[in-house]
Amino acid sequence: MENSPALIDGLEVLEKRLLEKDRVFTVGDAAAITGYRTHEAKQILDRLIAKYDCKLKITADGDLIYDFGTRPHKRGERTWAEWQRGVQKWLWKLFMFLFKIWIALTLVVYFIIFLVILIAIIIAAIASTKGDSDNDSSSEGIGNSFGSFFNILGEIFQSAFRWHTHYQTTHYVIDAHGYTYQEYDHVRSPTHKGKKSFVASVYDYVFGPERVEIAPLANQQEAGAYIRAQKGLIIVPEIIALAGWKGGEAENFLSELVVRYQGEAKISNESLLYGDFTDFARQKTTNQEGKVVWYWHEYEPEYKLTGNSFWRNAGITFMCLFNLVFSLVFIGAQLNPDQSGMNFTEQDFWIFIVLGWIPFLFSVIFFSVPLMRWLNIGFLHRKRHMANIRKRVMGAIYLSDKEVMSLKELQSVVNQVNDIEKLSEEDITRAINEIIVDFYGDIDFDANGNTVYKFTRLREELREIKQLRGRQDTDMGKIVFQTE
């Protein structure tokens, strides 16, 4: 079907209808509009969902609906909002790159200046020493000072132009609420093994440490691994449980999987919508490209302001404040030459630029960026915390066998895990309001007037897909012919 030109005319007719007025089709609608046979109309619809985002739905009578939304949107094509976010992200990365160069150059230049100052101090100290014994002890102290200083200077030169502040390897960290998440391994100091590089600390001070994000096709790989492990069958609630999709995202993702893995959307005798990927599930190798991890086992990484120790941040702040004060002295001398008592000629203008305005502008940007991030980090912390709570509540609902659960029962299940924060009824209520629609749930009241949550359809779908898998055969059998 994929390469057959026989259905191109029908696809053009149906696509024109989609773009002009109709957004929702059944197979019968597609057949009536195009004039093709029903099974051919089904193939045309499959081609259409390969081109446009589509939510697969099922009616109470068991009819399969292809819903293309209020406005057709091509798969992979960015919306205006996505373009804006993309441009903003690109501009932010460009700013980070350019400012990191500025930081690196500033560190090198100022350390050269500090080296000249240090040499001057050492020469003065040698000149003031008296006696052979004093000279010996002073020389030893000077040697130690030189060694320590050159170690620091060596780290600066080796690390200044390494733009990445972390490796691709990760380790697990537990936050204050008990949630375990992945964090990148920071770039280590070339002179102090095991410790975070000073330059990496400076970059993280300004821009913040990068959070571990999922790979672009991680959800597709994970879904593929799950499908192959589950005899080629998958339903929408399982897609939600794997990736945490909200609203109609899971239905659209199912249609994407149908296209990606040459599957088929089917309806069972009990009106269950499921994806059938029997051919995709037939396998000779046990290796999987994706790892199956349920959504509630992947807690959100923390938003950190710098990721540095207190004293490292204090040292960086002091250094930049020193630069700022130093620059203000020269700017003040330029703006008020009479009060400063300094005599500068017009030819000395470059001194004010290099030692005044440039370090001043650098210092302002250096402090402004983390300040702006600090103003937003409280919101990000609350957002992340709520996302982790949602994961826990979702896992408790999905893994439970009960069709009806009271708020206290749900709270008891969620809080069974030790070494993690205990959720209040308010936390659970807030989370379940986001989950209940996606899991086909209803809110009701028991005989005593207490709120209960019903997940009858969720339980029925999970039971039925299990039965369908029990009847599914993906065994490839023995090889009966092979080429030489």
Secondary structure, 3 states (H helix, E strand, C coil): CCCCCCCHHHHHHHHHHHHHCCCEECHHHHHHHHCCCHHHHHHHHHHHHHHECCEEEECCCCCEEEECCCCCCECCCCCHHHHHHHHHHHHHHHHHHHHHHHHHHHHHHHHHHHHHHHHHHHHHHHHHCCCHHHHHHHHHHHHHHHHHHHHHHHHHHHHCCCCCCEEEEEEEEECCCCCEEEEEEECECCCCCCCECHHHHHHHHHHCCCCCCCCCCHHHHHHHHHHHHCCCEEEHHHHHHHHCCCCCHHHHHHHHHHHHCCCEEEECCCCCEEEECHHHHCCCCCCCCCCCCCHHHCCCCCCCCCCCCHHHHHHHHHHHHHHHHHHHHHHHHHHCHHHHCCCCCHHHHHHHHHHHHHHHHHHHHHHHHHHHHHHHHHHHHHHHHHHHHHHHHHHHHHHCCCCEEEHHHHHHHHCCCCCCCCCCHHHHHHHHHHHCCCCCCEEEECCCCCEEEECHHHHHHHHHHHHHHHCCCCCCCCCCCCCC
